[in-house]
């Protein structure tokens, strides 16, 4: 029997190998083609934000498509841990970096069109730098880089006379709270830069910088000059000026100059000291009465302050356009939508807050606010003259005395904030103002415990202050409710209102 052996020509073998190679290349190209189904768009210019306020980092898909089922990851130099992670339709906090906990939020209003921006609250110097916006679907992923530039502006510099040096007067200019490193310089009255004797820029624990610059001026030199500190990142500066009289310069004997200064001061200080002693004697009796009242309050307990209860209502002319007030002006909540309201000078346009209509000008006043199970709120009093158009720090130095709940943590709005140990979750909070004593006290009405007391000196009218926190779709959507109180006691004034405004709609 003859066995037939199959034959293969070189042409057929080369053709099979070529087909296999082409198939492999096409298979390797499939992920590459899938990965190009969308691109991630971020701003090509840095986003600039000031220390202490919030920043929004925008990011979106092109072409427009829904990102509800995608993973959206914001991170810094490493893929994990993250700045913020959105996955499986909700925020995930297991991988979040410690320094961003409680400060970030994904804005999901336009997530169906692929716009997923990141909000970072209470910006710090450490937030400065690059961020990566990463999108991943079931079969594709893309990312984009953007830069956040943090800027800090300190207060106007303080100029002090440090004494005599090398036949002249040594002046030192200091200012803190700047980021990044500022530039400081002395200028004459024509704005020309003057050479400095020394200059020091030092970082603080907060990450902000303090600058100190010195100059020695002689009698024959320009005695009118200013100190300027500039932040080049935002092209803004703070300036203070000083003028040195000729009699302050050393002559034959520096003690004669000092004597010429001290004698007029003594002529003013001696009568002033006599007046102060007289005032102190008069205030001693008043202080004794206050101490007796406080001793009675301590013996009687928290229930004693409730006898000073007042009826407090909300002033719609001060409400942030995102807030919704009830018709009786006893409840306020975050409506989640910016309303078209008149931009009057009294209205807050940055902080999500509203003031009480009552002006507290003296005496003792007490009111209660139902907070329920809300996860964010802030309550207290503020000066009527506080700035309402900028994101200033809400602290006693800026005219705010408040206690808040923020991300499951209770604190008093001191500078820096004071954490508050709370034994029982407050469902209702009591606020007690003793104007003449300069005290604002807060109580947990749920168990009658004392939360915190601010001590300060008040001048001018004060107003009740309310912040319901941001609406998150859960329990924080509930309103803050002012509990009923009796008629106004002495020491409270209610502003005149338009009768039509008193019967207006509840939506503000």
C-alpha positions in Angstrom: 0.0 0.0 0.0 1.3 3.4 -0.9 1.1 6.1 1.8 0.4 9.7 0.6 2.2 12.5 2.5 0.6 16.0 2.4 2.7 18.6 0.8 3.1 22.3 1.9 4.4 24.9 -0.4 6.5 27.9 0.9 3.9 30.3 -0.4 1.0 28.8 1.6 3.0 28.7 4.8 4.0 32.3 4.5 0.4 33.3 3.8 -0.8 31.6 7.1 1.8 33.3 9.2 1.0 36.7 7.8 -2.8 36.2 8.6 -1.9 35.2 12.1 0.2 38.2 12.7 -2.5 40.6 11.3 -5.1 39.0 13.7 -2.8 39.5 16.7 -2.2 43.1 15.8 -5.9 43.8 15.5 -6.5 42.1 18.9 -3.9 44.3 20.5 -5.4 47.4 19.0 -8.9 46.7 20.5 -8.1 48.1 24.0 -6.4 51.1 22.3 -9.5 51.8 20.3 -11.7 51.4 23.3 -9.6 53.7 25.4 -10.2 56.4 22.9 -13.9 56.4 23.2 -13.8 59.6 25.3 -11.3 62.1 26.6 -11.1 64.0 29.9 -11.0 67.8 29.7 -9.5 70.0 32.5 -8.6 73.7 32.5 -5.2 74.4 31.0 -4.7 77.4 33.4 -4.2 77.0 37.1 -7.2 77.3 39.5 -6.4 80.0 42.1 -8.0 79.8 45.6 -7.4 81.7 48.8 -6.5 80.1 52.2 -9.6 79.4 54.3 -12.2 79.4 51.5 -13.2 76.7 49.1 -12.0 75.8 45.6 -13.8 74.0 42.7 -11.7 72.0 40.3 -13.7 71.5 37.1 -13.4 68.4 34.9 -15.6 66.9 32.2 -15.8 64.2 29.5 -15.8 64.9 25.8 -18.0 64.0 24.0 -20.7 64.6 26.6 -21.9 61.3 28.2 -23.2 60.2 31.6 -20.6 59.3 34.3 -23.1 58.0 36.8 -21.8 54.4 36.5 -18.2 55.3 36.0 -15.4 55.4 38.6 -14.2 59.0 39.1 -11.0 59.3 41.0 -9.2 62.5 42.1 -5.6 62.0 43.3 -2.3 63.8 43.7 1.1 62.2 42.9 -0.1 58.6 43.7 -3.1 56.6 42.4 -4.0 55.7 46.0 -4.7 57.0 48.6 -7.0 59.5 46.9 -8.2 63.0 47.4 -11.8 61.8 46.6 -13.3 58.7 45.0 -16.7 58.2 43.4 -17.6 54.6 42.5 -20.6 52.4 42.1 -22.9 55.4 42.2 -21.7 56.9 45.5 -18.8 58.5 47.3 -16.2 56.1 48.7 -14.1 57.2 51.7 -12.0 54.1 52.5 -9.0 55.2 50.4 -9.2 58.9 51.2 -6.1 60.8 52.3 -6.3 61.9 56.0 -5.8 65.6 55.2 -8.8 65.7 52.9 -11.3 63.9 55.2 -14.4 66.0 55.8 -13.3 68.7 53.3 -14.1 67.3 49.8 -17.3 66.9 47.8 -18.0 65.7 44.2 -20.5 68.0 42.5 -22.9 65.7 40.7 -25.5 68.2 39.4 -24.3 67.7 35.8 -22.9 64.1 36.1 -25.3 62.8 33.4 -23.5 65.1 30.9 -20.0 64.0 32.1 -19.3 67.1 34.3 -17.9 65.9 37.7 -16.1 68.7 39.5 -14.3 68.5 42.9 -15.0 71.0 45.7 -12.4 71.3 48.4 -13.4 73.3 51.5 -11.2 75.3 53.9 -8.3 75.5 51.5 -4.8 75.0 53.1 -1.3 75.7 51.8 -0.7 72.0 51.6 -3.5 71.8 48.9 -1.2 73.7 46.5 -0.1 71.6 43.5 -1.2 69.3 40.7 -4.3 67.1 40.7 -5.3 64.2 38.4 -9.0 63.8 37.3 -9.4 60.1 36.3 -12.5 58.5 34.7 -12.9 54.8 34.1 -15.8 53.0 32.5 -16.3 49.2 32.1 -14.0 49.1 29.1 -12.1 52.4 28.9 -10.3 55.0 31.0 -8.7 58.4 30.6 -7.3 61.2 32.8 -6.3 64.8 32.8 -4.0 67.0 34.9 -4.9 70.4 36.4 -3.1 72.7 38.9 -4.5 74.3 42.0 -2.6 77.4 43.2 -3.2 78.4 46.8 -2.8 82.1 47.8 -2.8 83.6 51.3 -3.1 87.3 52.0 -2.0 88.4 55.5 -3.2 91.6 57.3 -1.7 95.0 56.7 1.9 95.0 58.0 2.7 96.4 61.5 5.5 98.9 61.8 7.3 99.3 65.1 10.1 101.4 66.3 12.8 99.1 67.8 15.2 101.8 69.1 18.3 103.6 68.0 21.0 102.1 65.8 24.1 103.6 64.1 22.9 107.2 64.7 19.4 106.5 63.3 16.1 104.9 64.2 15.6 101.2 63.5 12.1 100.4 62.2 10.8 96.8 61.8 7.8 95.8 59.6 6.1 92.5 60.3 3.2 90.7 58.7 2.1 87.0 58.8 -0.4 84.7 57.1 1.0 84.8 53.5 1.3 82.1 50.9 3.4 81.5 48.9 6.5 83.4 50.2 5.7 87.2 49.8 8.0 90.0 48.8 8.4 92.8 51.4 10.0 96.2 50.7 10.4 99.7 52.1 9.3 102.7 50.0 9.8 106.4 50.3 6.9 108.9 49.9 7.3 108.8 46.1 7.0 105.0 46.0 10.7 104.4 45.3 12.2 101.2 46.8 14.6 101.7 49.8 17.4 99.4 50.8 16.6 97.3 53.9 18.9 96.5 56.8 17.7 92.9 57.1 14.9 90.7 55.8 13.6 87.4 57.1 10.8 85.2 55.7 9.9 82.2 57.9 7.3 79.5 57.6 4.8 78.7 60.4 3.3 75.4 61.5 0.1 76.3 59.4 2.2 76.4 56.2 1.8 80.2 55.9 4.7 82.6 55.9 5.7 85.5 58.1 7.9 88.3 56.8 10.0 90.7 58.8 12.0 93.5 57.2 14.0 96.2 59.0 15.4 99.6 58.0 17.6 102.2 59.8 16.7 105.8 58.9 18.8 108.8 59.7 17.6 112.3 60.4 18.8 113.7 57.1 17.1 110.9 55.2 13.4 110.7 54.1 11.4 110.4 57.3 8.1 109.5 55.6 8.1 106.0 54.3 5.9 102.9 54.0 6.2 99.1 54.2 4.6 97.0 51.5 4.1 93.2 51.4 3.1 91.7 48.0 1.7 88.4 46.9 2.9 88.0 43.3 0.7 85.0 42.6 -2.5 87.1 42.8 -0.8 90.5 42.3 -2.1 91.9 45.5 -0.4 93.8 48.3 -0.9 95.3 51.8 0.8 98.5 52.8 1.3 100.6 56.0 2.9 104.0 56.3 4.8 105.9 59.1 6.2 109.4 59.6 9.0 110.0 62.1 9.3 113.4 63.6 12.8 115.0 63.8 12.7 115.2 67.6 12.8 111.4 67.9 16.3 111.3 66.4 19.3 111.2 68.8 21.2 114.4 69.3 23.9 115.0 71.8 22.2 112.9 74.5 19.5 110.4 73.6 18.1 110.7 77.1 17.0 114.3 76.4 14.9 113.0 73.5 13.4 110.3 75.7 12.7 112.9 78.4 10.9 115.2 75.9 8.7 112.3 75.0 8.0 111.0 78.5 7.0 114.3 80.1 4.1 115.0 77.7 3.0 111.4 78.1 3.0 111.7 81.8 0.9 114.8 81.6 -1.7 112.8 79.7 -1.3 109.5 81.6 -1.7 110.9 85.1 -5.2 112.3 84.6 -6.1 109.3 82.5 -5.0 107.0 85.4 -7.1 109.0 87.9 -10.1 108.6 85.6 -9.5 104.9 85.2 -9.3 104.4 89.0 -12.6 106.2 89.4 -14.2 104.1 86.7 -12.8 100.9 88.3 -14.3 101.9 91.7 -17.7 102.4 90.0 -17.5 99.1 88.1 -16.6 97.2 91.2 -20.1 97.4 92.6 -21.6 96.4 89.2 -19.1 93.5 89.0 -20.1 92.3 92.4 -23.8 92.2 91.3 -22.8 90.2 88.3 -20.9 87.7 90.4 -23.9 87.2 92.7 -26.1 86.6 89.6 -23.6 84.1 88.2 -23.4 82.3 91.6 -27.2 82.1 91.7 -27.2 80.8 88.1 -24.7 78.1 89.1 -26.8 77.1 92.1 -30.1 77.1 90.1 -28.7 75.3 87.0 -29.4 75.6 83.3 -33.2 76.1 83.8 -32.6 79.7 85.2 -31.6 81.1 81.9 -34.9 80.1 80.3 -36.7 82.9 82.1 -34.9 85.3 79.6 -36.5 83.5 76.6 -37.2 85.8 73.6 -39.1 85.4 70.4 -36.7 85.3 67.4 -37.6 85.4 63.7 -35.5 85.3 60.5 -34.7 88.3 58.4 -35.2 87.4 54.7 -33.2 90.4 53.5 -30.1 88.8 54.9 -30.6 85.2 53.7 -28.2 83.7 51.2 -30.1 83.2 47.8 -29.7 79.4 48.2 -31.7 79.3 51.5 -35.4 78.7 51.8 -37.4 80.3 54.7 -40.8 79.3 56.0 -43.7 81.7 55.8 -43.6 82.3 59.6 -39.8 82.9 59.4 -39.1 80.2 62.0 -37.5 77.6 59.7 -34.6 77.7 57.3 -33.0 75.0 55.1 -30.7 74.7 52.0 -32.9 74.7 48.9 -30.0 73.5 46.8 -30.7 76.1 44.1 -29.5 79.7 43.7 -32.6 81.9 43.6 -32.8 85.2 41.7 -33.1 87.7 44.6 -32.0 91.4 44.9 -28.3 91.7 45.8 -28.9 94.2 48.6 -26.0 95.1 51.0 -27.5 93.1 53.9 -27.6 89.8 52.0 -25.0 87.1 52.5 -23.7 85.9 49.1 -20.9 83.6 50.2 -21.7 81.9 53.4 -24.9 79.8 53.6 -26.4 81.7 56.5 -29.2 84.1 57.6 -29.6 86.5 60.5 -32.3 87.0 63.0 -34.5 90.0 62.6 -34.0 91.1 66.2 -31.2 93.5 67.2 -29.8 92.6 70.6 -28.5 95.8 72.2 -28.4 94.9 75.9 -29.7 92.8 78.7 -30.1 89.0 78.8 -31.7 87.1 76.0 -32.2 83.3 75.4 -33.6 81.3 72.5 -33.7 77.7 71.4 -33.2 76.1 68.0 -34.3 72.6 66.9 -31.5 70.9 65.0 -32.9 67.3 65.0 -30.7 64.7 63.3 -29.0 67.2 60.9 -25.3 66.4 60.2 -24.3 70.1 59.7 -25.4 73.3 61.4 -24.0 76.4 63.0 -25.7 78.7 65.5 -24.7 81.8 67.5 -24.6 85.6 67.3 -22.7 88.1 65.3 -22.2 91.9 65.0 -24.7 93.6 62.8 -21.8 95.3 61.0 -20.1 92.0 59.8 -19.0 91.7 56.2 -21.5 89.7 54.2 -20.0 89.7 50.8 -16.7 87.9 51.2 -15.5 84.5 52.7 -14.1 85.9 55.9 -13.3 83.5 58.8 -16.3 83.2 61.1 -14.4 83.8 64.4 -14.8 86.3 67.3 -12.0 88.4 65.7 -14.4 89.0 62.8 -17.5 89.5 64.9 -18.9 85.9 65.1 -19.5 83.9 68.2 -20.9 80.5 67.2 -20.9 76.7 67.9 -21.3 74.2 65.0 -21.6 70.6 64.0 -19.5 69.7 61.0 -18.9 66.2 59.8 -19.9 64.6 63.1 -17.6 66.9 65.1 -18.8 69.6 67.5 -16.6 72.7 68.0 -16.7 76.4 69.0 -15.7 78.9 66.4 -12.6 80.2 68.2 -9.4 80.8 66.4 -8.2 78.0 66.1 -11.5 76.1 66.7 -12.1 74.4 70.1 -13.4 70.8 69.9 -16.4 70.2 72.2 -16.9 66.9 74.1 -20.6 66.1 73.8 -22.1 63.3 76.0 -25.5 63.3 74.3 -26.3 64.3 70.7 -28.2 67.7 70.9 -31.6 67.6 69.3 -32.1 71.2 70.4 -29.6 73.9 71.2 -30.1 76.8 73.6 -28.3 80.2 73.1 -28.0 82.6 76.0 -26.6 86.2 75.5 -25.6 88.3 78.5 -24.7 91.6 76.7 -23.2 93.6 79.5 -21.1 90.7 80.8 -19.8 90.0 77.3 -20.9 86.3 77.4 -22.5 84.0 74.8 -23.3 80.6 76.2 -24.6 77.4 74.5 -26.6 74.6 76.0 -27.6 71.1 75.0 -31.3 71.2 75.7 -31.5 67.4 75.3 -29.7 66.7 78.6 -29.4 70.2 80.0 -25.6 70.3 79.8 -23.5 73.3 79.1 -21.6 73.2 75.8 -19.4 76.4 75.7 -19.2 80.0 76.7 -17.6 82.9 74.8 -16.3 85.8 76.8 -15.7 89.1 74.9 -16.6 92.8 74.9 -19.7 93.8 72.9 -20.4 97.2 71.3 -23.2 98.0 68.9 -26.2 95.7 68.0 -25.8 92.0 67.8 -28.0 89.6 65.7 -28.9 85.9 66.0 -27.0 83.9 63.4 -28.1 80.6 61.7 -26.5 78.3 59.2 -28.4 75.1 58.2 -25.4 73.5 56.4 -25.3 72.2 52.8 -28.1 69.9 51.5 -26.8 66.4 51.0 -30.0 64.6 50.1 -30.2 62.9 53.6 -31.0 64.1 57.1 -29.2 67.5 56.5 -32.0 68.5 54.1 -34.2 69.1 57.2 -34.5 72.7 58.4 -33.3 74.5 61.5 -36.4 75.5 63.5 -36.6 78.3 66.0 -38.6 77.2 69.0 -41.5 79.6 70.1 -40.7 82.2 72.7 -42.6 85.0 74.6 -42.8 88.7 73.8 -39.6 90.8 73.5 -38.0 91.9 76.8 -36.1 95.1 77.3 -32.8 95.3 75.3 -34.2 94.0 72.0 -35.3 96.0 68.9 -37.0 94.7 65.8 -36.3 96.4 62.5 -39.2 98.1 60.6 -40.5 95.9 57.8 -42.6 96.4 54.7 -46.1 95.0 55.6 -46.2 93.4 52.1 -42.9 91.6 52.9 -44.3 90.2 56.2 -46.9 88.3 54.2 -44.7 87.3 51.3 -44.1 83.8 50.0 -42.1 81.2 52.0 -39.6 80.7 49.1 -36.8 83.2 49.3 
